[in-house]
Amino acid sequence: MTLNNTYESRLLRPETLAGAGAQLALLMLLDVTAGLGAAGWLAGAVFTAVTWSLLTRALHAASSPGPFGPANAVTLARTVLIGGVTALVVESFASGPPSVALVALTSVALILDAVDGRVARGTGTESALGARFDMEADAFLILVLCVHVAASLGAWVLLIGAMRYVFVAAARPLPWLNGPLPPSMARKAVAALQGVVLLVAASGALPLVASGLLVLGALASLVWSFGRDIHGLWRVRDRAADPVPHTGRAADPVAGTSRSRVAAA
């Protein structure tokens, strides 16, 4: 009985249940308003299942779980929107260009990205779990937007979305990449720029050549940001040989926060 209760407490988290329910409602709304087909529904269902599983596991594994908190609720709402964007992007490969719904959902998701951190600081509910949750949501949204934009501009756009994941993978054989980084407004600005530029390119508001140049500029700024941080980490690599665990918000190639680019990965 104890084992069954433990299993149910892991699976039936109210937060993940609420998120899954909201995701289903959004997919139904998109089905009515944007004509979501089988490909979009499948992508949305997979996104919901994976998010449910990973978030539930993370909540259970948190050293100090505590309440879910308002900041995490904002991030969860943003994740639901990202699920809708994912469904629309996948559907676009089967049924043609997505509707304005993709631009609308992405715009709100990017706005909320500036909200959850402020809510966490304002309510004193910052946590490693919240930082990781926010980070993964940011990274996946950028990757999905890259997939959509790459369909018209070329596969090179995927470098923007893949760069963070490549960095995380490289940090395993090169642990000095896990070293701490000083706060940087430039890093944050470059990170925010990626989402805005990809949104503009995805909207089709600009001619194809203009969109390509804009995205290329965003990629160049991201390469510069990564290069600067990698150079800084290389210079202090001896001090990173025996890293001290970080408890603050970890940095991210997409989110652009300070401490370390992969400390929470």
N, C-alpha and C positions, 0 to 999 in steps of 0.2 A: 504493500500500500504506500509506503514511504517513497519507494522508487517511482511509482506511478504519479504520485503528487509532485515529485521533483520534476519529472518529465513534463507534466502538464504546465507547471510554473515556468519552465523554460520555453514551452511552445506558445502558450496562451498569454503572452504579454499584452496588456491593454494598448500599449503604444504601437506595437506592430500590427495588432488587430485593427486599430484605428487607421493606421497608414494603409494597410491592405484594402480596407473598406473604401477609403478615400480614393485610392488608385483605381479600384473597380468602378466607382462612380464617375471618375474623370474619363476613363476609357469608354464608358457608356455615353457620356456627353459628347465625346469626340466622334463616336460612331454616328450619332444623330446629326451633329453639326458639320463634321468634316468628312463623313463617309469612311470611317475606319474599316478596313477590310480584314481578311484572315491574317495576312502578314503582320499588320499592326497589332491585332489582338494577341497574336502569338508572342510578339516582342514584348508587349505590355505585360502579359502573363508571366513570361520568363523573368522580366525585370522585377515584378512584384514578388515572385517566389524567392529570387536570389536576395533581394533587399530584406525581405522578412527573415530569411534564414541568417544572414550575416548580422543584421541588427540585433536579433534575438540572442544570438551567440555572444555578441559584444556586450550586451546588457548583462547577460549572466556572468560573463568573465570579468567584468569591471571590478577592480579591487574595492571600490566604495560606490556601489551602485546608486543608492539614494534615490530621490525622486527623479523623474525623467527631465523635468525642468522646462521652463518656457523657451529657452534658447534652442534646445534640442527639438522642441515642438515646431519651431520656425524652420529648422533644418529639415525636419520630417515633411513639412508642407512643401518645401522646395524640392525634396526628393520625389514627391508625388508628381510635381510639375515636370521634373526631369524624366520620369517614367512616361508621361504623355508625349514629351518631345521625342523620346526614343521610339515610341510607337509610330509617331508621324513620320520620322525619318525612315524607318524600315518600310513603312507603307509606301513612301514615295518611290522606292525602287520597284514596287509592284504596280502602282496605279498612277504614277506621274507625280509632278511637283505637289508638295503639301500645301494646304491652305494657309491663310493668315494666322490660323490657330498656332502654328509652330512659332511664329514671331511673337505672338502674344504670350504664350507660355514661357518662352525663353526670356522675354523681357521681364516678366514678373519674377522668374527664378533668379535672374541677375540682380534685381533690386533687393530681393530677400537675402541675397548673399551678403549685403552690407548691413543687414538688420540683425541676424542671429548673433554675430560677435558683440555688437553693442548691447543686445539684450543680456547676453551672458555676463558681460562686465558690469552692466547696470544692476543686475540682480545678484551678483556675486556667485554665479553658478558655473563658472568656468571649470572645465574638466578635460582630462586627456581623451575621454570617450567623445565628448562634444567636439573637440578639435579634430579628431580622426574622422568622425562622422561628417563634419563640414568639409574636410579636405577631400574625402572620397567623392562626395557629391559634386564638388567643384571640378575635380579631375574628370569624372565621367561625363559631365555636361559638356566640357570642352571637347572631349574625345568624340562624343556623338555629333556635335556641331561640325567638327572636322570631317567626319564621314559624310555628312550632308554636303558641305561645301566642296569637298574633294570630287564629288560627282560632276561638278561643272568646271572646277579650276585645275583638277589633276591630283594625283596621289601624293604629291609633295606636301599638300596641306596637312596630311596625317602626321607629319613630323611635329606639329604643334601639340596635338593630343597625345602622341606617343612619348614625347620627351620626358615627362614626369615618370612614366612607368619604366622607361629605359634607365633613368637615373636611379630609381629604387632597386632595379635588378642589379645595376653596377655596384651599388653600395654593399651588396652581400660579399662579393670577393674583394672589395676595396672598402673596408670598414671606416677608413678615414673620411669617406664621404658623409658619414653620420655625424661629423663634428658640428659644434655649435656655430651659428652665424649671428652677427650683430643685426639689430633691427635695421631695416632699409626701406625708406619711402619709395626709392626707385624700383625695388623688387615688387612692392605692392602695386605700384602704378603699371608696371609691365604685365603683371598677372591680370589686373583688371582690364587692361587693354585687349587681351586675347578674346575674352568673352564678348566685348562690345564690337570688336572688328568682325568676329565670326558671325555675330548676329546681323550686322549690316550686310555682310556678304550673303548670308542665307536669305535675307529679305528680298534680294533681287532689285533693290532700290537703285543700285549703281550699274553702269555698264560693266561687262565682264572684265575688260582690261583694267578698269579702275578698281574693281573688287580684287583682282589678282594682285595689283600693286599694293593695295591696302593690307591684304593678308600677308604678302611677302614682307612688308615692313614690320608687321606684328611678329612674324617668325624671326626676323633679324633681331628685334629687340629681345625676344625670349632667348635666343642663342647668346646674345650679349650678357643677359642676366645670369644664365647658367654658367657661362664661361667665367664671369667675374667671381661668382660664388665658388666654383670649382678651383679657381686659382687661389682664392683665399683659404679654402680648406686644405689645399695642397701645401701651402706655406706653413700651416700649423698642424700638419698631419701627425707629427710625433706626439703632440698633446692629445690627439684623438685616438691614439693607439689603445688607450684604456678608458673608453668613454664612460661618463657618468650618466646614469639614466635621467632623462628629462621628464619633468612633471608638468611643465607648462605647455602652451599651445605649440605644436610642432609646425615648422614651416613647410611650404609646399610649392612646387614649381608653378602651380596654377593659382593657389590662394595667395602666395606671396608673403606669408607671415614669417616671423623671425626665427628663432632658435635653430632648427636644423631642417634641411629639405626633406629628410627621410626618417627622422627620429621616430615618428609614429607609424611608419609603414611596416 
